[in-house]
Amino acid sequence: MDTHSKDNDFVKLREEIKHFVDERDWDQFHTPKNLSSALCVEAAELLEHFQWLKTGNKDELNDTKLEQIRHEMADVLVYLIRLADKLDVDLTAAVAEKMVLNRAKYPADKVRGDSRKYSEYE
């Protein structure tokens, strides 16, 4: 899938979410602070499905649990897209920019197979 198609997918999702919000007159509640809070709550609900699992690998999850996880992931994405819309952030461009920074911070030849944070390297 090319970058243009990915951008279109995000635009379509953003418009669908905005339409949903407008139909319910919820924009008044969607401040960046409130959306950030909701995003954290949904991320915690996602994490809750993995709490107490031995590894959290897919083989520990049945179809029902996977569906619940998928829905929580969707909630996280919806709030993230909504927040980006409110702050005029192009998520595709933001990810591309962040990947450049991450590549500089974590050079593959230096960090391959090592999970330490960049600040822990000499």
N, C-alpha and C positions, 0 to 999 in steps of 0.2 A: 504494500500500500504506500503510495507516495505521500509526501508531506501535505500537499494540497488536499488530498482526500481526508487525511487526519484532521486538518484544520476545518474542513467542511463538517466532519462528524461532531467536533466540538461546537461549532456554530449551531448546528441542528439541535444538539442537546441543550445548549444555552437558551435557544429560542423556545424549545418545548418546556423547559423549566420556567422560563419567564412567563410564558402563557399560562401555565398552571398556577403560578403565584398571582398573576394579575386577575385571573378568574375568581380568586378567593380574597382579593384585596389584602394580601399579606405583605406587600412590599414595605408597608409602614413599619413592619417588625424586623425587616431584613437589613439591619445595620451591620456593618462589618464586624462589630463586637459580638452581636447576637449570632451571626453566621459562624464566626470563629468558635464561639462557645458550642453551638450545635454540632459543628464539625468534630470537636473534641469528644462530645458525648457519643456521637455515632461511632467514632474510632474506638472508644472504650467499649461500646456494645459489640463491635467486631472482635475485639480482644477477648471479651468474656467467653466467646465460643471456644477459645483455645485454652482457657484457664483450666488447670488440673489435668490436661492431657500430658502424657509422658513426653512426646516430642512435638506434637501439633502437626505432624505430617499428614498428608492427604489420606493415607491408609488407616488413620484413626478416625476418620469422619465418614458417617453414613450419608445416604442421599438427602435425608431430611436436614441434617446438620449443614451439609454443603449448600443446600438451598437457602437456609437461614444466613449463612455466611455471605453468599452471593447478594442477598438483599441488603445486608449491612454494608457491604462494599459499595453497592449502588447508592445507599444513603450518604456515605462519605463523599462519593464523587459528586452527587447532586449538590451538597453544601459547598464543596470546593469550587464547582463551576459557578454556583450562585455568587460566592464571595468574589471570584475572579471577575464576574460580570459587574458587580457593584463597584469594584476598584479599577475597572478598565485594564485588567491584566490579561494578556494573551498567554494562556497556559502553555501552548506549544512552544512559543518563543522563550518563555520562562524556563521550561525544561531544557531546551537546547542550550540556553545560556548557563544554566546550572551544571549541565553535563561538561561543558568546557571547564568550568571551575573545578568540578570533581576530578576530571582527568589530570589537571595540574596538581591538585591536592593529593591524589592517589595514583601515581604513575604505575601502570600495570607491572613493569619490570621490577618495581620496588616492593609492591604490596601483594603480589599474587599469592593466594592461599593464606593470607594473614588478616585477621579481622580487627586488629587494633585501629584506634582512631588516629588520624593523621598527626595529631599533636604528640602521640606516643612514639613516633619515629625519631631517631637521632638526627 
